[in-house]
């Protein structure tokens, strides 16, 4: 079920104290057996790659009807941070109850990448986990970021095809000197046997400087000028093709 198999050659990450570099460190002797973490843009899912940009119909304003392929904010989300891929093929088999799961790896697996949790840890089978089994991906990579940075761990953004949903976490990786594992809920409504291939994206991680996080908010009614500005922008957005790209998107 992996959408791609990122190349493994030329992987080298270094970290110089105080610079703006993220480092991924693994156990000595293990690196040659692991697909490396790579920029998230290397893992664009097949459902998105194969989607046409236009639907072949006009929208309510007479412009070409567009698919999500034309939505730059979605495209930009695919490129945020890095993704850690699955280290080996994993087969997951679910019994008729939906809560008995057996996971097996390929014979040459460098380590056991999957562990189970007790359903009660997420309140299953109570809503919203009537059809979910909590499990955990074992991560072989210690993550080092510069002082002042934390890492947001998230289910791979917009990877809607995956049979699991990772829980999000925000970890002060500038302080933690070991690995972070990734708890997730497996969708037990899917077919009883599914094989995840080596290279399947497991988690997306986005380093964030803690001192850039906004701490205060204001909730109020728009002023007349602000409301007029918003209406003008809405009109542009609905009547001019590619206006977001031309006027509002900051090039990354």
N, C-alpha and C positions, 0 to 999 in steps of 0.2 A: 503493500500500500504506500510505499514511499513515492513521492512525486519526482524525486531526482536523486542522483548519487553524487554528491559534491566531490570534486577531486581532492585527493589527499596529498599530492606532492607539493613541496615547497612551503609547508606549514612551519612558520617560525614566529613565535611571539616573545618579545622581550619587554621588560618593564624597568624603566629608569625612575628611581624615586623622585616624585614631584612632577613627572611629566603627565601628559594626557593619554596614557596608554592603558588598555585593559590586557591582562595576561591570563592565560589558561594553563594551569600546571597539572600534570598527571603523575601517577606513580612511576618511578623509574622502571624502564623496560616495557612500559605499556603503550607508549605513544604510537609505535608502529602498528599496533593492533586496533587503533581507534580512528574512526572518521573524525576529523577535527571540527571544533566550533568554527563557524564561518559567518560573515555578514548575512543578515536575514534576507537580503535581496537575492541570495543564491538559492533560495528555497521557495520561489514563487510556485504555488500549487498548479497542477495541470488543469483543474477546472477553470482557473483564471486565465492561464496561458491560452487555452483553446477557445475562449469566449470571444465572439465578434464584438467590435466596438459599437456598431450600429445594429438596430433591430430590423431595419428595412421599412419602418413606418415613421410618420411624422408625429411629433408630440402636440400638445394642446396649443402651442404657440407657433406651430409651423416649422419648427426646427427638426433636424433628424432625431428620431427616438434613440437614445443612447442606453447602453448597458452599463453595469458597474465597472466594466473595463475602462470606461472613459472618466471615471471618478478619480481625480488625482489624489484626494485625501486617502482613499483606499490604497492606491498604489504606493503612496508615501509610507503608510503604515506597514506595508510589506518590507520596507527597507530599514526600519528602525532597529538599531542594535544588532545583536548577534543571535544565532540559533545554535543550540546544542543538539546534535543528531543522535539517533539510536545507534548503539555500538555494534549490534549483532541482530540477526533475524530472530524474531520472537513470535511463537504461535500461542494464541490465547484461545482456550476452549471453555465454554460455559455450559453447565448442566441445565436440565429442564426447569429447575427452580429459579434460575437467573442469578443465584448468589453463590453457586459453587463454581469456582474458576481455577483452571489449571493452566499454568504458563510454562512453556518449555523453550529453550534456546538452541541454537545451532551447536553442533559438537565442538566447534573451534571457538566458542564464545570466550572472550578474555576475562569475563566475570559475569556474575548473575545480575542482570540489569533491572529486575523487577521484584517487588515485595508486596505482600497483601497487608491491608489494614482491616481492623474489625469494622463491620458496617455501622456499628453504634457510634463510631467516632465522627460520623457526619449525620447521625440520626436516621440513617436508612433502616427500613424502607419508607420512612415518613417523607412527605413532600419537602423539597422537590426531588427527592432521591428514590422514588419508587422503582426506578429502573437503572440504578447505578450501584456499582461496587467500588469502594475506595481502595486504591492501590498506590504504589509509589515507584517512580523511576529512580534508580540509583545512578547518581551522577559521578563519573570518575574525574571530573575536572574541578580543581580548586580555582576560584576566580579572585584575582587581585586587581583592585582599582586604586587610583590615587586617593590620598587623604581627603576626606570631606565628601566622598561619593558613596551612595548606596546603589543597589541594583534592584530594579523592578523585574521580577520574574512573572511571566504571563504565558498562558496558552498561546501558541503561535497565532498571531493576529490574522484573522480572516481565513484560517485553515479549517474551514467548516466541515471538511470531509473526514477528519480524523475520528476514530471510534472512541476517543477519550477526551476529557475536558480537564486540563490542568487547573488547579487552584492557583490564584495569584498570591505573590508574597513580595515583601519589600525588605531587603536584607542589607545590613550595614557591612558590606563585604570589605570595606577598608579596615575593619576591626576583626572580622572572623578569619581564623587561620586554618580552616578546614573546608570541606566540600559542603554544598547545599543540595539536598535531594528534592524531588519534585512530586508531591502528592497529586493524585488525579482521581477522577471518577470515570470508570469504564461504563460505556453505554450497553447495558445488558439486553436491550431490545434489538440489537444488531444480530447478524448471523452467529450461530453457535461457535463457529471456528473461523478465526481471522488471523492471518499472518502479517505482521508488521516487518518490513524489510529494513535491513541495515541502511542507515542514512535517513530514515524517517525523522522529520523534525519533531522534537519533544517539547522544547521550551524556548521562548523568546526572552532575551534579557536586555534591558535598557538601562545603562548607567545614568544616574541622575545626581547632580550636585545638590546636596541637602539645603545649602543656603540659597538656592534659586527657587525653592518651593514657596508658592504664595501662601501666606498664613491668614490673611484677612479678606473679607468679601463685603460687598455692598449690594443690597437688593432694593431697587427703586423703579419708579416709572420713568420711561424715556422722556427727555425734554422734547419740545417741538422740533428743534433742529436735529436731534438724534433720530427721532421717528421719521422725519423727512429723508434723512440720509439712508436709513434702513430701507425705506420704500423705494428710493432711487436704486439702491444696490439690488433689491429684489427684482426690479424691472430689468436691469442689466443682465442679471443671472438667468432670467427666464427668456430673454429675447436675443441675446448675443452668444453665439457659439464660441466656446473655449475662453470665455471671459475670465474664469478663475485663473487659468494658466497665464493670461496676459497681464492681469492687474493685481491679483491678490496672492498668488503663490510665491513664496520665497524659494529661490533655487537652492537646493541642498548641495 
